[in-house]
Amino acid sequence: MIQRRDILAGAALGLTTAALGRQAFAQPRNAAWPRALNMGTAAPGGTYALYGPAWGQLAQEATGVNISFRTTQGPNQNIILTQRREIELGMTTMGVALQAWNGTGAWTQGNKFNDIRALFPMYDTPFHGISLKRSGITQMSQLAGKNIGVGPRGGTPGTYFPLMMDALGYKPAAIRFGSGSDMSGQLQDGLLDAFLFASGVPIPAFSEAETQGEVNFLDYTAEEVAKLTAAFPELSGGTVPGSTYRTAGRDLRVVGMFNFAIGHKSLPEDLVYEIVKSVLGQNARLKQAIAAGSETLAANANKNTFLPYHPGAARYLREVGQTIPDNLVLA
């Protein structure tokens, strides 16, 4: 997990890269490459909305291919749109990607999304939550019979939190879906008893909420972590350092899963090679734009054990010393 950084500075830099990302370059470096690509990000309040334009700007500078950004519901919709080639680039958590590849999970409706390819590892996504201090809610078990928000329906938290609460035996009175900023607003207005989310830390909506009033951070007991990782092997236990949030006051025990950038299988191999090189080869610049970039390292390629890499991505990762099995590369 990553340490806390100045979220306001990160947000400002992220917005700057988003603006730059809309500037058209004269032409791609290679005439055979497309002149423009579309990237699916996610709704405001989560990390994708800032992280996507940050790495998109690096890729755009390196390739001369203009990259535009489409606000989506998150990983599920990014996969659907990439499969349809309505976007060529996207981002997802590996749990959602596993459901997509195998056609499991209610949102897939039994369809397998096998035209997506892994590009590079992004960062770990810890699942945790907040409540208002005045609510008296300090642990997940107290959410039984309460109203909770879990982010967009098509996002990783919107997909997993209902399943996780069921696995723990904590049945909420109601589960609401919406953007991170909307969920935070509903919490402040008393419409939600707790807001549960999963994103790169610090979660922007959580950092904003703790500036507006006193909040409790909700994590898991050791027993809850054991139950969740047994029920969902794609989850792993971890810790969010207490310094991540201004008022957390303690380390948070969490479960999480890694995020990966994805692309459509039809993207040219040499273009994908240059995109991946531009991001993984400029980690210092990425970290300046978004704190979660500190985990965007070639060494984290081993967090993917099932989703085939695009040949261009595999070529770069192997060049920098990563072991990518042949059966994990697919054109």
MARTORKE-162891 format. One line per field, with one value per residue: y, x, z of N, C-alpha, C in turn; residue in one letter; chain; residue number from 1. Coordinates in steps of 0.02 Angstrom, whole numbers, m for minus. Layout:
n.py: c(Y; ...) $
n.px: c(X; ...) $
n.pz: c(Z; ...) $
ca.py: c(Y; ...) $
ca.px: c(X; ...) $
ca.pz: c(Z; ...) $
c.py: c(Y; ...) $
c.px: c(X; ...) $
c.pz: c(Z; ...) $
resn: c(A; ...) $
chain: c(A; ...) $
resi: c(NUM; ...) $
% end
This chain:
n.py: c(m60; 117; 267; 415; 562; 733; 765; 867; 930; 824; 807; 928; 919; 807; 855; 948; 866; 805; 909; 938; 820; 830; 902; 902; 813; 839; 727; 547; 461; 351; 317; 213; 197; 227; 389; 435; 384; 316; 322; 236; 294; 334; 383; 546; 567; 448; 359; 326; 430; 529; 462; 402; 510; 553; 448; 436; 555; 541; 434; 490; 594; 519; 444; 523; 501; 554; 553; 534; 552; 458; 468; 340; 206; 134; m10; m125; m70; m15; m130; m188; m88; m87; m216; m201; m113; 20; 99; 102; 90; 59; 35; m79; m178; m330; m428; m401; m413; m549; m604; m557; m620; m754; m754; m751; m690; m582; m467; m494; m571; m699; m687; m696; m595; m588; m515; m421; m359; m367; m227; m149; m154; m61; m8; m55; m91; m52; m109; m17; 91; 234; 319; 443; 523; 551; 453; 341; 222; 108; m7; m140; m238; m171; m123; m197; m191; m57; 92; 93; 159; 118; 162; 177; 70; m6; m16; m79; m79; m68; m187; m285; m255; m281; m422; m454; m408; m495; m616; m599; m598; m485; m398; m260; m127; m55; m36; 82; 158; 256; 397; 426; 555; 589; 492; 530; 653; 613; 544; 649; 717; 636; 533; 416; 289; 242; 247; 145; 100; 67; 99; 179; 235; 391; 384; 498; 548; 510; 580; 709; 705; 696; 822; 894; 861; 762; 594; 414; 284; 135; m29; m199; m343; m470; m593; m565; m532; m657; m732; m664; m676; m811; m833; m757; m781; m693; m583; m509; m496; m344; m187; m19; 116; 215; 347; 380; 444; 600; 600; 469; 399; 271; 115; 35; m117; m210; m281; m313; m286; m293; m166; m153; m82; m94; m148; m155; m304; m280; m173; m101; m191; m125; 1; m20; m66; 54; 134; 66; 70; 210; 238; 149; 176; 304; 329; 423; 543; 505; 484; 613; 666; 585; 503; 365; 314; 272; 136; 88; m8; m108; m224; m265; m338; m471; m479; m511; m657; m722; m648; m624; m545; m408; m429; m323; m263; m369; m384; m266; m281; m399; m356; m273; m360; m440; m591; m661; m781; m884; m932; m831; m731; m660; m632) $
n.px: c(42; 19; 97; 26; 0; 3; m156; m226; m132; m102; m225; m236; m129; m171; m287; m228; m155; m262; m318; m212; m211; m312; m264; m225; m100; 13; 40; 49; 198; 226; 168; 81; 10; m143; m221; m285; m338; m456; m484; m555; m604; m661; m792; m791; m709; m649; m492; m460; m508; m413; m292; m297; m292; m164; m70; m106; m63; 76; 91; 39; 128; 241; 208; 141; 11; m152; m242; m398; m517; m640; m772; m827; m919; m825; m716; m795; m875; m773; m711; m815; m834; m707; m700; m798; m736; m766; m692; m513; m420; m410; m447; m439; m486; m410; m495; m621; m581; m553; m682; m734; m655; m685; m822; m902; m994; m1129; m1142; m1083; m1171; m1151; m1068; m907; m766; m651; m566; m489; m332; m194; m95; m6; 45; m43; m86; m119; m282; m364; m499; m603; m688; m791; m874; m981; m921; m1015; m1110; m1076; m1035; m910; m856; m862; m959; m1063; m1138; m1245; m1414; m1406; m1397; m1298; m1171; m1089; m1016; m1005; m1117; m1058; m927; m778; m794; m934; m969; m908; m927; m1066; m1065; m965; m1015; m1120; m1050; m992; m1101; m1171; m1308; m1357; m1480; m1507; m1424; m1337; m1295; m1175; m1073; m910; m899; m1033; m1079; m1007; m1066; m1198; m1174; m1134; m1254; m1334; m1402; m1341; m1272; m1145; m1003; m931; m786; m670; m514; m366; m256; m223; m401; m486; m618; m633; m530; m577; m696; m651; m605; m718; m784; m787; m738; m753; m642; m670; m620; m563; m581; m461; m521; m625; m551; m495; m610; m654; m546; m546; m669; m656; m533; m461; m440; m327; m250; m200; m121; m164; m67; m72; m39; m91; m214; m269; m336; m346; m270; m223; m156; m241; m327; m350; m427; m376; m353; m258; m240; m245; m191; m277; m298; m366; m354; m321; m235; m85; 70; 195; 154; 90; 200; 276; 188; 178; 313; 327; 254; 295; 428; 442; 420; 442; 388; 254; 219; 226; 110; 6; m23; m42; 37; 158; 161; 161; 249; 363; 399; 284; 214; 194; 77; m24; m94; m172; m234; m208; m62; m40; 57; 149; 161; 211; 335; 406; 405; 478; 601; 644; 674; 571; 483; 380; 270; 254; 126; 50; 41; m41; m92) $
n.pz: c(0; m23; 36; 113; 15; m38; m71; m133; m213; m297; m359; m428; m518; m586; m649; m730; m819; m879; m951; m1038; m1106; m1197; m1301; m1470; m1558; m1695; m1779; m1768; m1712; m1789; m1947; m1969; m1855; m1761; m1766; m1653; m1489; m1373; m1199; m1062; m904; m750; m634; m552; m392; m366; m394; m528; m609; m601; m616; m744; m846; m808; m840; m971; m1029; m1026; m1115; m1230; m1259; m1289; m1401; m1493; m1523; m1506; m1355; m1286; m1152; m1072; m963; m860; m778; m715; m687; m736; m841; m918; m966; m1042; m1140; m1199; m1252; m1350; m1432; m1420; m1341; m1335; m1237; m1062; m885; m749; m605; m548; m500; m556; m689; m692; m677; m797; m895; m876; m887; m775; m631; m606; m685; m807; m878; m920; m1029; m1106; m1099; m1199; m1281; m1222; m1162; m1050; m1002; m912; m737; m611; m473; m301; m239; m98; 3; 101; 221; 272; 406; 481; 627; 724; 707; 775; 722; 706; 657; 533; 560; 618; 517; 477; 439; 409; 302; 163; 53; m100; m209; m392; m485; m585; m547; m461; m315; m311; m368; m286; m145; m106; m118; m29; 94; 107; 116; 239; 319; 353; 333; 248; 267; 152; m5; m91; m248; m339; m392; m318; m261; m251; m161; m47; m23; 7; 125; 211; 213; 287; 225; 204; 308; 305; 197; 85; m4; m139; m198; m266; m138; m53; m47; m143; m112; 21; 83; 60; 134; 266; 287; 300; 414; 567; 551; 556; 516; 431; 444; 440; 547; 597; 584; 494; 380; 353; 321; 205; 113; 98; 38; m77; m177; m256; m180; m61; 100; 183; 229; 261; 290; 439; 418; 296; 289; 354; 478; 520; 619; 648; 587; 453; 437; 295; 146; m22; m202; m355; m481; m660; m814; m968; m1139; m1307; m1403; m1536; m1549; m1617; m1603; m1586; m1549; m1426; m1354; m1346; m1273; m1149; m1111; m1098; m984; m877; m883; m839; m702; m600; m648; m660; m526; m479; m529; m479; m329; m318; m417; m369; m355; m481; m559; m652; m585; m521; m612; m587; m517; m597; m649; m742; m846; m1015; m1078; m1190; m1336; m1361; m1236; m1160; m1221; m1183; m1042; m1025; m1074; m972; m873; m818; m788; m900; m934; m1081; m1103; m1055; m1143; m1278; m1441) $
ca.py: c(0; 176; 317; 474; 621; 791; 748; 925; 939; 770; 821; 983; 894; 762; 895; 978; 817; 793; 963; 929; 761; 847; 937; 858; 817; 844; 661; 495; 449; 300; 330; 156; 198; 269; 458; 449; 329; 334; 286; 237; 307; 319; 443; 585; 543; 390; 371; 320; 494; 566; 419; 391; 565; 558; 404; 450; 610; 514; 394; 535; 629; 472; 414; 570; 481; 591; 511; 568; 517; 448; 451; 279; 182; 101; m70; m166; m36; m9; m194; m195; m41; m109; m274; m177; m65; 88; 128; 57; 85; 63; 15; m125; m219; m398; m469; m389; m442; m622; m617; m543; m670; m819; m747; m761; m625; m566; m412; m519; m606; m760; m673; m693; m536; m616; m473; m374; m380; m330; m183; m141; m150; 7; m1; m97; m59; m77; m100; 8; 136; 287; 340; 504; 509; 555; 394; 288; 162; 103; m71; m165; m278; m126; m100; m237; m151; 14; 113; 102; 176; 77; 187; 161; 1; m41; m13; m135; m81; m81; m258; m330; m244; m320; m492; m459; m401; m558; m668; m586; m606; m419; m378; m190; m111; m33; m23; 134; 164; 324; 418; 436; 621; 586; 452; 571; 703; 580; 530; 712; 737; 588; 484; 354; 278; 229; 247; 96; 111; 35; 140; 194; 277; 405; 391; 570; 563; 502; 637; 767; 698; 709; 894; 924; 842; 704; 530; 352; 241; 67; m81; m267; m384; m525; m646; m544; m539; m729; m752; m634; m704; m880; m830; m724; m790; m636; m533; m525; m452; m292; m132; 50; 151; 267; 413; 389; 494; 649; 588; 397; 386; 202; 76; 3; m186; m210; m328; m274; m319; m249; m136; m155; m50; m143; m122; m203; m347; m257; m119; m122; m213; m75; 57; m41; m66; 122; 158; 36; 99; 279; 241; 115; 205; 373; 325; 484; 591; 482; 495; 684; 680; 546; 466; 293; 296; 243; 63; 72; m33; m170; m281; m287; m377; m536; m476; m538; m728; m754; m607; m622; m481; m390; m443; m264; m254; m423; m370; m217; m308; m446; m317; m244; m413; m475; m657; m665; m846; m883; m943; m771; m681; m679; m580) $
ca.px: c(0; 60; 93; m14; 32; m42; m209; m246; m82; m112; m285; m223; m87; m212; m330; m185; m141; m324; m325; m161; m228; m360; m231; m209; m33; 10; 33; 84; 268; 225; 110; 36; m28; m203; m209; m315; m364; m501; m472; m607; m578; m714; m825; m753; m711; m605; m425; m456; m522; m350; m237; m302; m260; m93; m30; m123; m21; 142; 87; 26; 191; 291; 187; 109; m59; m196; m282; m454; m538; m712; m795; m866; m936; m767; m687; m842; m893; m712; m701; m868; m821; m647; m720; m836; m692; m790; m630; m457; m381; m451; m417; m483; m458; m401; m554; m671; m554; m562; m751; m744; m622; m719; m894; m937; m1016; m1194; m1138; m1060; m1228; m1125; m1024; m835; m735; m584; m528; m450; m263; m160; m41; 43; 17; m54; m79; m164; m345; m388; m570; m617; m746; m795; m939; m974; m905; m1075; m1152; m1056; m1016; m837; m834; m904; m1015; m1117; m1174; m1305; m1474; m1393; m1394; m1228; m1155; m1032; m988; m1043; m1138; m1013; m859; m757; m829; m1005; m975; m885; m951; m1126; m1046; m924; m1060; m1157; m1004; m980; m1164; m1195; m1356; m1377; m1550; m1507; m1360; m1346; m1240; m1165; m1003; m880; m916; m1104; m1084; m983; m1118; m1254; m1152; m1137; m1325; m1369; m1439; m1303; m1240; m1074; m983; m879; m758; m606; m479; m299; m258; m285; m461; m502; m681; m622; m490; m621; m745; m622; m596; m784; m809; m754; m759; m721; m620; m694; m579; m586; m547; m423; m569; m660; m504; m490; m672; m658; m496; m566; m726; m636; m460; m429; m424; m272; m247; m149; m125; m158; m34; m112; m22; m123; m266; m250; m366; m357; m243; m201; m154; m305; m322; m394; m416; m368; m335; m219; m268; m203; m213; m294; m308; m396; m303; m305; m186; m20; 117; 247; 122; 81; 267; 295; 143; 199; 378; 320; 226; 338; 495; 442; 383; 449; 339; 187; 209; 214; 41; m43; 14; m46; 88; 218; 159; 160; 316; 367; 404; 218; 182; 176; 11; m70; m79; m220; m256; m153; m31; m31; 127; 191; 173; 256; 403; 439; 415; 535; 663; 667; 690; 514; 468; 312; 264; 227; 53; 17; 46; m88; m102) $
ca.pz: c(0; m30; 89; 96; m14; m38; m118; m172; m265; m345; m398; m473; m572; m626; m692; m781; m871; m916; m999; m1089; m1145; m1249; m1355; m1525; m1585; m1768; m1808; m1730; m1731; m1841; m1989; m1967; m1793; m1762; m1746; m1588; m1449; m1318; m1136; m1012; m837; m701; m609; m503; m323; m363; m418; m600; m642; m601; m638; m816; m882; m791; m882; m1040; m1052; m1039; m1176; m1286; m1274; m1316; m1464; m1538; m1533; m1462; m1311; m1253; m1092; m1066; m895; m859; m711; m686; m718; m775; m903; m958; m1000; m1093; m1195; m1234; m1292; m1408; m1466; m1412; m1317; m1348; m1176; m1002; m822; m713; m552; m572; m483; m609; m750; m688; m692; m868; m936; m869; m896; m711; m605; m636; m734; m872; m909; m950; m1086; m1093; m1130; m1213; m1326; m1183; m1148; m997; m1024; m859; m669; m589; m400; m262; m219; m33; 18; 169; 221; 323; 433; 521; 697; 766; 697; 822; 684; 706; 627; 480; 586; 637; 457; 469; 450; 395; 232; 143; m16; m121; m272; m453; m492; m630; m523; m420; m250; m322; m384; m233; m77; m90; m109; 32; 152; 111; 140; 311; 354; 375; 282; 254; 251; 83; m37; m142; m296; m366; m394; m252; m234; m233; m100; 8; m9; 40; 193; 248; 220; 329; 185; 211; 373; 292; 127; 75; m71; m154; m247; m243; m78; m17; m88; m143; m78; 93; 105; 60; 188; 332; 295; 311; 480; 597; 523; 577; 461; 442; 414; 454; 597; 568; 566; 434; 325; 339; 287; 139; 69; 84; m8; m139; m181; m289; m128; m15; 157; 180; 278; 240; 345; 472; 391; 230; 298; 405; 543; 534; 685; 658; 526; 437; 411; 236; 91; m83; m265; m397; m542; m720; m876; m1019; m1207; m1353; m1434; m1603; m1548; m1646; m1552; m1572; m1513; m1356; m1325; m1330; m1220; m1085; m1095; m1078; m917; m829; m886; m813; m639; m560; m674; m644; m454; m469; m548; m441; m277; m330; m465; m336; m362; m552; m569; m690; m539; m501; m665; m561; m487; m647; m661; m786; m903; m1063; m1095; m1260; m1354; m1353; m1164; m1138; m1247; m1140; m975; m1028; m1084; m908; m826; m789; m817; m924; m966; m1149; m1103; m1031; m1197; m1330; m1491) $
c.py: c(62; 225; 377; 528; 677; 782; 808; 938; 886; 783; 876; 960; 848; 800; 929; 929; 802; 847; 955; 872; 775; 885; 888; 868; 815; 776; 610; 487; 398; 309; 273; 155; 239; 340; 473; 384; 357; 291; 292; 247; 287; 386; 481; 557; 481; 407; 369; 387; 538; 526; 410; 447; 572; 512; 414; 505; 585; 474; 438; 571; 582; 448; 464; 553; 518; 543; 553; 523; 517; 429; 391; 262; 145; 36; m110; m134; m27; m73; m203; m150; m59; m169; m252; m130; 5; 131; 78; 45; 91; 42; m30; m154; m291; m444; m463; m419; m518; m642; m608; m599; m737; m815; m762; m692; m604; m515; m436; m552; m668; m750; m672; m636; m553; m576; m419; m403; m337; m289; m175; m137; m77; 15; m46; m57; m89; m61; m77; 59; 191; 295; 406; 486; 506; 494; 339; 224; 160; 39; m97; m202; m235; m102; m143; m193; m77; 27; 127; 121; 140; 100; 166; 86; m39; m39; m73; m135; m95; m154; m302; m318; m280; m394; m502; m453; m465; m614; m661; m595; m542; m393; m305; m181; m91; m22; 26; 139; 235; 339; 427; 502; 623; 547; 493; 624; 673; 561; 593; 733; 689; 536; 416; 350; 266; 230; 200; 103; 73; 75; 147; 242; 334; 414; 464; 587; 556; 561; 701; 764; 715; 783; 929; 908; 781; 639; 473; 314; 169; 17; m149; m298; m438; m581; m628; m550; m612; m754; m727; m664; m777; m881; m803; m729; m732; m579; m556; m475; m401; m239; m65; 88; 207; 336; 429; 443; 538; 630; 514; 377; 316; 170; 41; m67; m193; m273; m286; m317; m268; m225; m144; m112; m104; m109; m175; m241; m322; m201; m143; m138; m159; m14; 40; m42; 4; 151; 132; 63; 170; 286; 211; 145; 276; 375; 388; 536; 570; 495; 569; 702; 645; 501; 391; 269; 265; 167; 41; 53; m98; m231; m307; m323; m446; m537; m502; m610; m760; m714; m601; m551; m471; m403; m383; m251; m307; m410; m321; m247; m358; m409; m289; m297; m451; m541; m660; m732; m841; m892; m884; m713; m705; m621; m566) $
c.px: c(44; 49; 52; 28; m18; m95; m229; m196; m89; m171; m273; m181; m127; m257; m290; m171; m203; m333; m274; m179; m276; m329; m209; m136; m39; 0; 69; 156; 273; 161; 59; m7; m92; m185; m234; m339; m409; m486; m533; m577; m631; m741; m780; m761; m668; m538; m420; m464; m460; m293; m238; m270; m185; m51; m45; m79; 50; 143; 78; 90; 240; 273; 161; 38; m102; m239; m336; m480; m614; m730; m842; m885; m878; m749; m735; m857; m831; m699; m752; m852; m758; m662; m756; m796; m723; m736; m575; m415; m428; m412; m466; m447; m456; m459; m608; m647; m561; m633; m764; m716; m659; m795; m933; m955; m1079; m1188; m1117; m1117; m1204; m1080; m951; m804; m662; m544; m489; m381; m234; m103; 13; 9; 11; m41; m129; m225; m369; m462; m576; m673; m740; m867; m928; m964; m969; m1121; m1137; m1035; m940; m811; m885; m966; m1074; m1158; m1235; m1366; m1465; m1395; m1321; m1223; m1092; m1002; m1030; m1059; m1088; m941; m842; m791; m903; m1018; m962; m915; m1016; m1111; m1008; m967; m1100; m1113; m990; m1044; m1192; m1243; m1377; m1452; m1556; m1436; m1371; m1283; m1236; m1091; m976; m899; m990; m1115; m1062; m1034; m1177; m1237; m1158; m1209; m1365; m1410; m1405; m1274; m1165; m1063; m922; m852; m693; m574; m407; m302; m208; m344; m482; m565; m675; m582; m532; m669; m714; m604; m662; m813; m773; m782; m723; m701; m637; m649; m605; m548; m507; m469; m607; m615; m498; m551; m673; m607; m510; m622; m706; m560; m424; m413; m365; m273; m191; m161; m120; m127; m76; m98; m56; m176; m249; m276; m376; m331; m218; m194; m221; m293; m373; m384; m411; m354; m300; m259; m218; m234; m226; m301; m340; m341; m280; m253; m120; 30; 168; 218; 113; 148; 287; 252; 166; 267; 372; 295; 274; 408; 499; 403; 386; 398; 268; 171; 196; 141; m10; m5; 14; 7; 150; 219; 158; 230; 314; 368; 336; 180; 161; 109; m43; m49; m125; m236; m199; m128; m33; 42; 174; 208; 222; 328; 440; 454; 473; 601; 690; 671; 633; 502; 394; 305; 233; 152; 14; 25; 2; m100; m177) $
c.pz: c(0; 26; 65; 65; m14; m92; m161; m228; m318; m389; m449; m532; m617; m674; m746; m837; m911; m969; m1056; m1136; m1201; m1308; m1409; m1546; m1662; m1800; m1764; m1754; m1787; m1882; m1989; m1904; m1801; m1740; m1676; m1555; m1395; m1257; m1090; m943; m785; m677; m560; m432; m312; m396; m494; m635; m646; m632; m714; m856; m868; m835; m956; m1069; m1068; m1105; m1237; m1308; m1311; m1386; m1515; m1554; m1483; m1421; m1278; m1199; m1085; m995; m899; m787; m678; m722; m761; m843; m948; m998; m1056; m1153; m1234; m1278; m1356; m1453; m1468; m1379; m1332; m1287; m1116; m941; m785; m652; m575; m553; m535; m675; m751; m704; m767; m911; m935; m880; m833; m684; m642; m692; m803; m911; m947; m1010; m1064; m1133; m1144; m1263; m1289; m1168; m1092; m1027; m971; m791; m647; m514; m366; m241; m153; m23; 91; 165; 273; 346; 469; 594; 739; 758; 748; 788; 678; 675; 577; 506; 605; 577; 442; 485; 435; 320; 214; 70; m36; m188; m332; m458; m534; m608; m480; m352; m258; m338; m323; m164; m61; m78; m44; 95; 162; 139; 215; 352; 381; 321; 293; 241; 178; 59; m93; m184; m321; m366; m323; m221; m214; m168; m39; 28; 28; 113; 236; 261; 262; 291; 187; 282; 364; 217; 122; 4; m78; m210; m224; m185; m84; m64; m86; m104; m3; 120; 108; 120; 256; 341; 311; 380; 506; 570; 558; 514; 478; 406; 438; 513; 561; 545; 502; 372; 304; 301; 215; 91; 54; 32; m76; m145; m215; m241; m87; 42; 151; 232; 243; 298; 374; 446; 325; 233; 358; 474; 560; 602; 697; 589; 516; 409; 355; 195; 27; m144; m310; m457; m599; m774; m927; m1087; m1250; m1388; m1502; m1605; m1577; m1591; m1535; m1537; m1440; m1320; m1303; m1274; m1152; m1064; m1069; m1006; m866; m828; m859; m746; m598; m583; m655; m570; m439; m483; m504; m393; m291; m379; m434; m342; m435; m574; m608; m644; m516; m556; m640; m524; m534; m663; m712; m849; m953; m1075; m1170; m1277; m1346; m1280; m1139; m1161; m1202; m1071; m973; m1036; m1018; m853; m795; m826; m836; m961; m1035; m1150; m1076; m1081; m1254; m1377; m1500) $
resn: c(M; I; Q; R; R; D; I; L; A; G; A; A; L; G; L; T; T; A; A; L; G; R; Q; A; F; A; Q; P; R; N; A; A; W; P; R; A; L; N; M; G; T; A; A; P; G; G; T; Y; A; L; Y; G; P; A; W; G; Q; L; A; Q; E; A; T; G; V; N; I; S; F; R; T; T; Q; G; P; N; Q; N; I; I; L; T; Q; R; R; E; I; E; L; G; M; T; T; M; G; V; A; L; Q; A; W; N; G; T; G; A; W; T; Q; G; N; K; F; N; D; I; R; A; L; F; P; M; Y; D; T; P; F; H; G; I; S; L; K; R; S; G; I; T; Q; M; S; Q; L; A; G; K; N; I; G; V; G; P; R; G; G; T; P; G; T; Y; F; P; L; M; M; D; A; L; G; Y; K; P; A; A; I; R; F; G; S; G; S; D; M; S; G; Q; L; Q; D; G; L; L; D; A; F; L; F; A; S; G; V; P; I; P; A; F; S; E; A; E; T; Q; G; E; V; N; F; L; D; Y; T; A; E; E; V; A; K; L; T; A; A; F; P; E; L; S; G; G; T; V; P; G; S; T; Y; R; T; A; G; R; D; L; R; V; V; G; M; F; N; F; A; I; G; H; K; S; L; P; E; D; L; V; Y; E; I; V; K; S; V; L; G; Q; N; A; R; L; K; Q; A; I; A; A; G; S; E; T; L; A; A; N; A; N; K; N; T; F; L; P; Y; H; P; G; A; A; R; Y; L; R; E; V; G; Q; T; I; P; D; N; L; V; L; A) $
chain: c(A; A; A; A; A; A; A; A; A; A; A; A; A; A; A; A; A; A; A; A; A; A; A; A; A; A; A; A; A; A; A; A; A; A; A; A; A; A; A; A; A; A; A; A; A; A; A; A; A; A; A; A; A; A; A; A; A; A; A; A; A; A; A; A; A; A; A; A; A; A; A; A; A; A; A; A; A; A; A; A; A; A; A; A; A; A; A; A; A; A; A; A; A; A; A; A; A; A; A; A; A; A; A; A; A; A; A; A; A; A; A; A; A; A; A; A; A; A; A; A; A; A; A; A; A; A; A; A; A; A; A; A; A; A; A; A; A; A; A; A; A; A; A; A; A; A; A; A; A; A; A; A; A; A; A; A; A; A; A; A; A; A; A; A; A; A; A; A; A; A; A; A; A; A; A; A; A; A; A; A; A; A; A; A; A; A; A; A; A; A; A; A; A; A; A; A; A; A; A; A; A; A; A; A; A; A; A; A; A; A; A; A; A; A; A; A; A; A; A; A; A; A; A; A; A; A; A; A; A; A; A; A; A; A; A; A; A; A; A; A; A; A; A; A; A; A; A; A; A; A; A; A; A; A; A; A; A; A; A; A; A; A; A; A; A; A; A; A; A; A; A; A; A; A; A; A; A; A; A; A; A; A; A; A; A; A; A; A; A; A; A; A; A; A; A; A; A; A; A; A; A; A; A; A; A; A; A; A; A; A; A; A; A; A; A; A; A; A; A; A; A; A; A; A; A; A; A; A; A; A; A) $
resi: c(1; 2; 3; 4; 5; 6; 7; 8; 9; 10; 11; 12; 13; 14; 15; 16; 17; 18; 19; 20; 21; 22; 23; 24; 25; 26; 27; 28; 29; 30; 31; 32; 33; 34; 35; 36; 37; 38; 39; 40; 41; 42; 43; 44; 45; 46; 47; 48; 49; 50; 51; 52; 53; 54; 55; 56; 57; 58; 59; 60; 61; 62; 63; 64; 65; 66; 67; 68; 69; 70; 71; 72; 73; 74; 75; 76; 77; 78; 79; 80; 81; 82; 83; 84; 85; 86; 87; 88; 89; 90; 91; 92; 93; 94; 95; 96; 97; 98; 99; 100; 101; 102; 103; 104; 105; 106; 107; 108; 109; 110; 111; 112; 113; 114; 115; 116; 117; 118; 119; 120; 121; 122; 123; 124; 125; 126; 127; 128; 129; 130; 131; 132; 133; 134; 135; 136; 137; 138; 139; 140; 141; 142; 143; 144; 145; 146; 147; 148; 149; 150; 151; 152; 153; 154; 155; 156; 157; 158; 159; 160; 161; 162; 163; 164; 165; 166; 167; 168; 169; 170; 171; 172; 173; 174; 175; 176; 177; 178; 179; 180; 181; 182; 183; 184; 185; 186; 187; 188; 189; 190; 191; 192; 193; 194; 195; 196; 197; 198; 199; 200; 201; 202; 203; 204; 205; 206; 207; 208; 209; 210; 211; 212; 213; 214; 215; 216; 217; 218; 219; 220; 221; 222; 223; 224; 225; 226; 227; 228; 229; 230; 231; 232; 233; 234; 235; 236; 237; 238; 239; 240; 241; 242; 243; 244; 245; 246; 247; 248; 249; 250; 251; 252; 253; 254; 255; 256; 257; 258; 259; 260; 261; 262; 263; 264; 265; 266; 267; 268; 269; 270; 271; 272; 273; 274; 275; 276; 277; 278; 279; 280; 281; 282; 283; 284; 285; 286; 287; 288; 289; 290; 291; 292; 293; 294; 295; 296; 297; 298; 299; 300; 301; 302; 303; 304; 305; 306; 307; 308; 309; 310; 311; 312; 313; 314; 315; 316; 317; 318; 319; 320; 321; 322; 323; 324; 325; 326; 327; 328; 329; 330; 331) $
% end
